[in-house]
Amino acid sequence: MLSPYKFYQYFFSVPDVDVVRFLKILTFLSLEEIQELEEDMKKPSYVPNSVQRRLAEEVTRFVHGKEGLAEALKATEALKPGAEADLDLETIEGIAKDVPSYCMPYKQVLNSSLVDISVASGLLGSKSAVRRLVKQGGLYLNNKRIDCEDKKIEEIDIVHGKLLLLSAGKKNKMRSLLHITPA
């Protein structure tokens, strides 16, 4: 069993070559509607992944219900690097089982270098890899792009005093959730 978020993401990631076949097999859309979606994919104005989005929404709604789909959409939006959506504790805790997590004491996190925290949490393997990613514009803290490798973790960065969401890159979407313990 997958969480609604993981389930949605699986179908959202289906390759173009398979998406129409999956629509026919796994949804209750009419063949005419599926054919229209297939034709849309061939147009120059086609927005990439919009048919995958439709597949993911239809199948997730069928398997997890409207509430599950709403949860998956909320988590997808909240976890998108660069998203303007505010990260709330409920959303982050809802996806905690779906992303790699690491625990650190609050005192160790506060005022620590984001470079050090990114390595300690397992987001990236080395400080040089983190610095390269910062220079390339691909390191995110709570969905906000980090432009300075000297960034220190401040109280305001810690969501509800408990969590940090670290993301590396927009395409590979490596994420790490840092649980912060009171000690």
C-alpha positions as CSV (number, residue, x, y, z in Angstrom):
1,M,0.0,0.0,0.0
2,L,1.3,3.4,-0.9
3,S,0.3,6.7,0.6
4,P,-1.9,8.9,-1.6
5,Y,1.1,11.1,-2.3
6,K,3.4,8.3,-3.4
7,F,0.5,6.7,-5.4
8,Y,-0.2,10.0,-7.1
9,Q,3.5,10.6,-7.8
10,Y,3.9,7.1,-9.4
11,F,1.2,7.8,-11.9
12,F,2.3,11.4,-12.5
13,S,5.7,9.9,-13.5
14,V,4.4,7.6,-16.1
15,P,6.3,8.0,-19.4
16,D,4.4,9.6,-22.4
17,V,4.6,6.4,-24.3
18,D,2.5,4.6,-21.6
19,V,0.1,7.2,-20.3
20,V,-2.6,6.7,-23.0
21,R,-2.6,2.9,-22.4
22,F,-2.9,3.4,-18.7
23,L,-5.8,5.9,-19.1
24,K,-7.6,3.2,-21.1
25,I,-6.9,0.4,-18.7
26,L,-7.1,2.2,-15.3
27,T,-9.7,5.0,-15.6
28,F,-13.4,5.3,-16.5
29,L,-12.8,8.1,-19.0
30,S,-14.5,7.6,-22.3
31,L,-12.4,6.5,-25.3
32,E,-13.3,9.8,-27.0
33,E,-11.9,11.8,-24.1
34,I,-8.8,9.7,-24.0
35,Q,-8.3,10.2,-27.7
36,E,-8.7,14.0,-27.3
37,L,-6.0,13.9,-24.6
38,E,-3.7,11.8,-26.9
39,E,-4.2,14.4,-29.7
40,D,-3.5,17.2,-27.3
41,M,-0.1,15.6,-26.6
42,K,0.9,16.0,-30.2
43,K,0.2,19.7,-30.3
44,P,3.0,22.3,-29.9
45,S,0.9,24.0,-27.2
46,Y,0.8,20.8,-25.1
47,V,1.8,21.4,-21.5
48,P,4.2,18.6,-20.5
49,N,2.8,16.1,-18.0
50,S,-0.7,17.4,-18.2
51,V,-2.0,14.0,-19.3
52,Q,0.0,12.3,-16.6
53,R,-1.6,14.7,-14.1
54,R,-5.0,13.7,-15.3
55,L,-4.1,10.0,-15.1
56,A,-2.7,10.5,-11.6
57,E,-5.8,12.4,-10.5
58,E,-8.3,9.9,-11.9
59,V,-6.6,6.8,-10.5
60,T,-5.8,8.4,-7.1
61,R,-9.4,9.5,-6.7
62,F,-10.6,6.0,-7.5
63,V,-8.3,4.2,-5.1
64,H,-7.9,6.8,-2.3
65,G,-11.1,8.8,-2.6
66,K,-11.5,12.6,-2.9
67,E,-9.8,13.1,0.5
68,G,-6.8,11.1,-0.6
69,L,-6.5,13.0,-3.9
70,A,-6.8,16.3,-2.0
71,E,-4.0,15.1,0.4
72,A,-1.8,14.1,-2.6
73,L,-2.3,17.3,-4.4
74,K,-1.6,19.4,-1.3
75,A,1.6,17.4,-0.6
76,T,2.7,17.6,-4.2
77,E,2.3,21.4,-4.3
78,A,3.9,21.9,-0.9
79,L,6.9,19.7,-1.8
80,K,7.6,21.2,-5.1
81,P,11.0,23.1,-4.8
82,G,10.3,26.8,-5.3
83,A,6.6,26.4,-4.6
84,E,5.0,29.4,-3.0
85,A,2.8,27.2,-0.9
86,D,3.3,27.6,2.8
87,L,4.6,24.5,4.5
88,D,2.4,23.5,7.4
89,L,3.1,20.9,10.0
90,E,0.2,18.7,9.0
91,T,1.3,18.5,5.3
92,I,4.9,17.8,6.2
93,E,4.1,15.2,8.8
94,G,1.7,13.6,6.3
95,I,4.6,12.9,3.8
96,A,7.2,12.1,6.5
97,K,7.0,8.4,5.7
98,D,7.5,9.1,2.0
99,V,10.7,11.0,2.1
100,P,14.0,10.1,3.8
101,S,14.1,11.5,7.3
102,Y,16.8,12.2,9.9
103,C,16.6,13.4,13.5
104,M,18.9,16.0,15.1
105,P,18.7,17.9,18.4
106,Y,17.4,21.5,18.1
107,K,20.6,22.9,19.7
108,Q,22.7,21.2,17.0
109,V,20.6,22.5,14.2
110,L,20.1,26.1,15.2
111,N,22.8,28.4,13.9
112,S,24.4,25.5,12.0
113,S,25.5,25.8,8.4
114,L,23.0,24.6,5.9
115,V,25.9,23.0,4.1
116,D,26.7,20.9,7.2
117,I,23.0,20.1,7.8
118,S,22.5,19.0,4.2
119,V,25.4,16.5,4.5
120,A,24.4,15.3,8.0
121,S,20.8,14.7,7.0
122,G,22.0,12.6,4.0
123,L,20.6,14.9,1.4
124,L,24.0,15.0,-0.4
125,G,27.2,13.1,0.3
126,S,29.7,15.9,0.6
127,K,30.0,19.6,1.4
128,S,31.5,20.2,-2.0
129,A,28.4,18.7,-3.6
130,V,26.2,21.0,-1.6
131,R,28.2,24.0,-2.5
132,R,28.1,23.1,-6.2
133,L,24.3,22.7,-5.9
134,V,24.0,26.1,-4.3
135,K,26.0,27.7,-7.1
136,Q,23.7,26.0,-9.6
137,G,20.6,27.3,-7.9
138,G,19.4,23.8,-6.9
139,L,19.4,23.7,-3.1
140,Y,16.1,24.5,-1.3
141,L,15.3,24.9,2.3
142,N,11.5,24.6,3.0
143,N,11.0,25.2,-0.8
144,K,12.9,28.4,-0.9
145,R,16.0,28.5,-3.1
146,I,19.2,29.1,-1.2
147,D,21.6,31.4,-3.1
148,C,24.4,31.7,-0.4
149,E,26.5,28.8,0.8
150,D,27.0,30.6,4.1
151,K,23.4,30.2,5.1
152,K,22.9,29.4,8.7
153,I,19.7,27.8,10.1
154,E,17.6,30.3,12.0
155,E,14.6,29.8,14.2
156,I,12.4,31.2,11.5
157,D,13.6,28.4,9.2
158,I,12.4,25.6,11.5
159,V,8.8,24.8,10.7
160,H,6.8,24.8,13.9
161,G,10.1,24.4,15.8
162,K,10.2,20.8,14.6
163,L,11.1,20.3,11.0
164,L,13.2,21.3,8.0
165,L,12.5,20.2,4.5
166,L,15.7,20.1,2.4
167,S,15.5,19.6,-1.4
168,A,18.1,19.1,-4.0
169,G,17.3,20.0,-7.6
170,K,14.0,20.4,-9.3
171,K,14.2,17.4,-11.6
172,N,15.7,14.6,-9.4
173,K,13.8,16.0,-6.4
174,M,15.9,14.5,-3.7
175,R,14.4,15.4,-0.4
176,S,15.3,15.0,3.2
177,L,13.1,15.7,6.2
178,L,15.0,16.8,9.3
179,H,13.1,16.1,12.5
180,I,14.3,18.3,15.3
181,T,14.2,16.9,18.8
182,P,14.0,19.2,21.9
183,A,17.3,18.2,23.5
